[in-house]
Amino acid sequence: MSRPSQEKCRLCSKLSVTEAKLKHGQEGDRCWDDERCHNRRSYYRHRGVRNYNRKQHRRQSIAPELSQPTHTAILEIPAPALGAAIAHFYRETKDSPLHAIGAELWMGNHRVAKIEPVHCLGLAEAQVRMLLMRILEGFSSHSRVKIERFRSTVELHPTNCPIRPCPMHPNS
């Protein structure tokens, strides 16, 4: 069983040698030992990498035939043909005002409909919700399947807005 890690030593390993000697040497709490501390600090600094490498080595030694396949089989699994609506929100952060909204409708692995982005500048929250509901209704009528909600959202920065003219791209 491995020795439990010493929190004090782990924190000390993040300090420079001079800072560590000041804090834990003769002027500090006197736990610094020149013979042990350099090795111990190195151990704690590189512990994650060593553990990762050890785990990788163990995996390769357990199943060497799996680590070097002779050929790769490609399997095709049909995706379910359910409608999935994805909303594209153009804004800087989730708390920032919405710049534009776009959407896509996917059936399995195929995009079957796309709503080009629409600027939302000056729209109230209720108007944005109404726009999202109209997008879902449009997808439902296009696919003849009831699309009740967006399955996923994509956050894009307003500088990626493709609408021209756009306040983010005044020269375009």
N, C-alpha and C positions, 0 to 999 in steps of 0.2 A: 504494500500500500504506500502511496506517495505521501510525502510530508506535506502538511497543510501549508498553504502560502501565508507568508507573513505580510500583513497589510502595510506595516511600517516600512518594510524593505521594498515592497512594490512601489509605494509612494516615493521613497528615497531614490529609486532607480530613475525616476523622471527628472530629478534634479541634476545639475552639472556636478562634477566631482568636487569642485571648490565649495559650491553651495551645500552639498551633502556633508562635507567635512566640517563646515561651519556649524551646521545644524546638529550633527551627530558626533562631532569630534570632541576635543578637550573643552572647547567653549560651549558646547551644546549638552546633549544628554549622555555623552560618553559611550555610545554603543558602537561607534565606528571601530572596525578592526581592519588594519591594512592588509592582512593576510586573506581575509574572507570576503570583504565587502566588494572588491572589484569584480570577483567572479559572481557573487550573488546578484549584484546590480545588472551584470550582463545577462544572467539567467532570466531575471524578471523582464528586462527590456526585450529579449528575443524569445520569450516563452511561447507566444502565440504562433510565431513562424515555426518554431521547433515542433510544437504539438501538431500543427497542420502537416508538416512534412512527415512526421512519424505516422500520422493517420493515413496519409497517401501511401506510404511505404507498406503499411500493414494491409491496405486494400489490394495492392498489387501482388503481394506475396500470397494472399488468400486465394485470389482468383486470377492467375496470370493469363489463362485462356480468354477471359472476358476483357482484359485490358488491351489486347491486341487482336481485334477481330480480323479475319481473313477477308470477309466481304460484309457489306451492310445490306440488309434487306429493307426495302421500302414498302411499307404497308399503306394501303389507302383505306381509310375509314370514312364512309359517307357521313357528312354532317347532317344533323336534323334540319329539315326545311321549315323551321319556325322563324317567324319574323322577329328581328331584333333591331330596334331603333337606337341609334347612337347620336347624342347631341354634341355639337362642337361649340364650346364657349370661348370666345375671344376676350380675355381679360388678363390683367397683370397678376393678380392674386385672387383667391376666392372671396376676399373682402372688398376687392376693387369693383368699381362700377363695370357693368357689362358693356363691351364695345360692340360685339356682333354675335349672332347665333347662326349656326348652320346645322344640318342634320343629314344622316344617311340611314337607309333601310337595307338591312342584310337578310337574305334568305339562305341559310347554310353558309357556304363559302362565297356567295355571289352578292355583290351590291346591286340591288334592283332599282333603287331610287335614291336621289340626292336632292336636298334642298340647298341651294347656294346660300352662302352667308348673307344675312340681312343686318344692317346697322341697327343698334338699339339705343343710340344716343338720344337722350331725352325721354325715353319710355319709362313709365312708372312700373313698379313691380307687378301690379295686376295686369298691365298690358303685356309684359314679358310672359307671364303665365298663360295668358290668352293666346299669344303667338305660339307657345310650345304646344298647347292643346290643339290649335289649328294644324300644326305640323303633324301631330299624331293622327288626327282625323284624315289628313291627306294621305298619309302612309296606309291607313286602314282601308280607304277607298281604293287606293292603287293596288294593294295586295289582296283585297277581298278577305282579309283576315283582321280581326279586331286587334289593334295595337294599342294597349292601354297605358304603357309607360315606356320611358327610355331605359334600356337595359344597361347602358354605359354612358359615361360622359368623357369628353376629351377636353382638356384645358389647353388652349393655345394662347400665345402672347399676342397682343394687338398688332405688333409689328408684322405678324404673319397674315394679317387681314388681306384677302385677295380682292376686296371691293375697290373699284376705282370710279370716281374720286373718293378719297378717304382722308379724314383729318390726320391720320397717322402718316400719310404719304402725300403731303400737300403739293409736291412738285410733279407727281405722276399724272 
